[in-house]
Amino acid sequence: MFDFDVGKLLIFGIVALAVIPPKDLPRVMRTVGQAIGKMRRMAAEFQGQFMEAMKEADLESVKKELTAIEESAKVDVSFDPAMAMRQEMTQAIDGPKEIGVSEVALSGAPAKGGEPAAAAAIGPDAAAAPAPSPELVERRSADASAAPGAAP
């Protein structure tokens, strides 16, 4: 609190002996000690109240953050893990389902108008391009259905 070192305390003691008579010195020292004790208690009480206010303010902000996180994490649909596992096991046992047949013929058979089906579906400029294999078309359709945001 005050910057007292040994030299300053020694000078303070010598001045106190010169000004205060020796018979009154214990009473004065007791009074000074009590005053310093009161000041320390008041400073500790103020510091405690300040720390308590800081904790309350910090707790308030933490409560707000937790409430916001809780609100953002709420799920409106009920989740049934047993049902999800049952569906996964049923799908695994049933095996893969057939994928729908493409409406565009990928073979070199001519479509209406005498052009190959792939060229007629794509356009006249793509007539020279070879038709993709059925495995490639099937893989592309599977990738498209597995992509996020794809319609089921």
C-alpha positions as CSV (number, residue, x, y, z in Angstrom):
1,M,0.0,0.0,0.0
2,F,2.5,2.6,1.1
3,D,6.1,2.1,0.1
4,F,7.8,1.7,3.4
5,D,11.2,0.2,3.6
6,V,13.4,-0.3,6.7
7,G,15.1,3.1,6.4
8,K,11.8,5.0,6.3
9,L,10.4,3.0,9.2
10,L,13.6,3.7,11.3
11,I,13.3,7.5,10.7
12,F,9.6,7.3,11.5
13,G,10.3,5.6,14.8
14,I,13.0,8.2,15.8
15,V,10.6,11.1,15.0
16,A,7.8,9.3,16.9
17,L,10.2,8.9,20.0
18,A,11.1,12.6,19.8
19,V,7.5,13.9,19.4
20,I,5.6,11.3,21.5
21,P,6.7,10.9,25.2
22,P,7.8,7.3,26.0
23,K,5.0,6.7,28.4
24,D,2.3,7.4,25.7
25,L,4.1,5.5,23.0
26,P,2.4,2.1,23.5
27,R,-1.0,3.6,23.4
28,V,-0.2,5.6,20.2
29,M,1.3,2.4,18.6
30,R,-1.9,0.4,19.5
31,T,-4.1,3.1,18.0
32,V,-2.0,3.3,14.8
33,G,-2.1,-0.5,14.6
34,Q,-5.9,-0.5,15.0
35,A,-6.2,2.1,12.3
36,I,-4.0,0.2,9.9
37,G,-6.0,-3.0,10.6
38,K,-9.2,-1.2,9.8
39,M,-7.8,0.1,6.5
40,R,-6.6,-3.4,5.6
41,R,-10.0,-4.9,6.4
42,M,-11.8,-2.2,4.4
43,A,-9.4,-2.8,1.4
44,A,-10.0,-6.6,1.6
45,E,-13.7,-6.2,1.8
46,F,-13.7,-3.8,-1.2
47,Q,-11.5,-6.2,-3.1
48,G,-13.8,-9.1,-2.2
49,Q,-16.9,-7.3,-3.3
50,F,-15.2,-6.3,-6.5
51,M,-14.1,-9.9,-7.2
52,E,-17.7,-11.1,-6.4
53,A,-19.1,-8.6,-8.9
54,M,-16.6,-9.8,-11.5
55,K,-17.6,-13.4,-10.9
56,E,-21.3,-12.6,-11.2
57,A,-20.7,-10.7,-14.5
58,D,-18.6,-13.6,-15.8
59,L,-21.2,-16.1,-14.7
60,E,-23.9,-14.1,-16.4
61,S,-22.0,-14.1,-19.7
62,V,-21.2,-17.8,-19.4
63,K,-24.9,-18.6,-18.7
64,K,-25.9,-16.6,-21.8
65,E,-23.4,-18.5,-23.9
66,L,-24.6,-21.8,-22.6
67,T,-28.2,-20.9,-23.3
68,A,-27.3,-19.9,-26.9
69,I,-25.4,-23.1,-27.4
70,E,-28.2,-25.2,-26.0
71,E,-30.8,-23.4,-28.2
72,S,-28.6,-24.0,-31.3
73,A,-28.1,-27.7,-30.4
74,K,-31.7,-28.5,-29.9
75,V,-33.1,-31.1,-32.3
76,D,-36.8,-31.1,-33.0
77,V,-37.0,-34.7,-34.2
78,S,-36.7,-37.5,-31.8
79,F,-33.8,-39.8,-32.3
80,D,-34.2,-43.5,-31.8
81,P,-30.8,-45.3,-32.1
82,A,-32.4,-48.7,-31.9
83,M,-34.6,-48.0,-34.9
84,A,-31.7,-46.6,-36.8
85,M,-29.6,-49.7,-36.2
86,R,-32.6,-51.9,-37.1
87,Q,-33.0,-50.1,-40.4
88,E,-29.2,-50.4,-41.2
89,M,-29.2,-54.1,-40.4
90,T,-32.3,-54.7,-42.6
91,Q,-30.7,-52.8,-45.5
92,A,-27.5,-54.9,-45.1
93,I,-29.4,-58.2,-45.1
94,D,-31.7,-57.2,-48.0
95,G,-28.7,-56.3,-50.1
96,P,-28.5,-53.5,-52.7
97,K,-31.7,-52.5,-54.4
98,E,-32.0,-52.2,-58.1
99,I,-31.3,-48.8,-59.6
100,G,-33.9,-47.5,-62.0
101,V,-33.3,-48.0,-65.7
102,S,-32.0,-45.0,-67.7
103,E,-34.5,-43.5,-70.2
104,V,-31.6,-42.6,-72.6
105,A,-30.3,-45.6,-74.5
106,L,-26.5,-45.7,-74.3
107,S,-26.0,-48.3,-77.0
108,G,-25.1,-47.3,-80.6
109,A,-28.6,-48.2,-81.8
110,P,-30.1,-45.4,-83.8
111,A,-32.9,-43.3,-82.3
112,K,-35.6,-41.4,-84.1
113,G,-34.0,-39.4,-86.9
114,G,-31.2,-41.9,-87.7
115,E,-28.7,-40.6,-85.1
116,P,-27.4,-42.7,-82.2
117,A,-29.4,-42.3,-79.0
118,A,-26.6,-40.6,-77.0
119,A,-26.0,-38.1,-79.8
120,A,-29.7,-37.4,-80.1
121,A,-30.0,-36.8,-76.4
122,I,-26.8,-34.6,-76.1
123,G,-26.9,-32.7,-79.4
124,P,-25.5,-32.9,-82.9
125,D,-22.0,-31.7,-81.9
126,A,-21.4,-34.6,-79.6
127,A,-22.2,-37.3,-82.2
128,A,-18.5,-38.2,-82.6
129,A,-18.0,-38.7,-78.9
130,P,-18.1,-42.4,-77.7
131,A,-21.0,-43.3,-75.4
132,P,-20.0,-43.9,-71.8
133,S,-20.1,-47.4,-70.4
134,P,-23.1,-48.6,-68.3
135,E,-20.9,-49.1,-65.3
136,L,-19.8,-45.4,-65.5
137,V,-23.4,-44.2,-65.8
138,E,-24.4,-46.3,-62.8
139,R,-21.4,-45.0,-60.7
140,R,-22.3,-41.4,-61.6
141,S,-25.9,-41.9,-60.6
142,A,-24.9,-43.5,-57.3
143,D,-22.5,-40.6,-56.6
144,A,-25.2,-38.1,-57.4
145,S,-27.6,-39.7,-55.0
146,A,-25.0,-39.8,-52.2
147,A,-24.0,-36.2,-52.6
148,P,-25.2,-33.9,-49.8
149,G,-28.3,-31.9,-50.8
150,A,-29.3,-34.5,-53.4
151,A,-33.0,-35.3,-53.5
152,P,-33.8,-38.8,-52.1
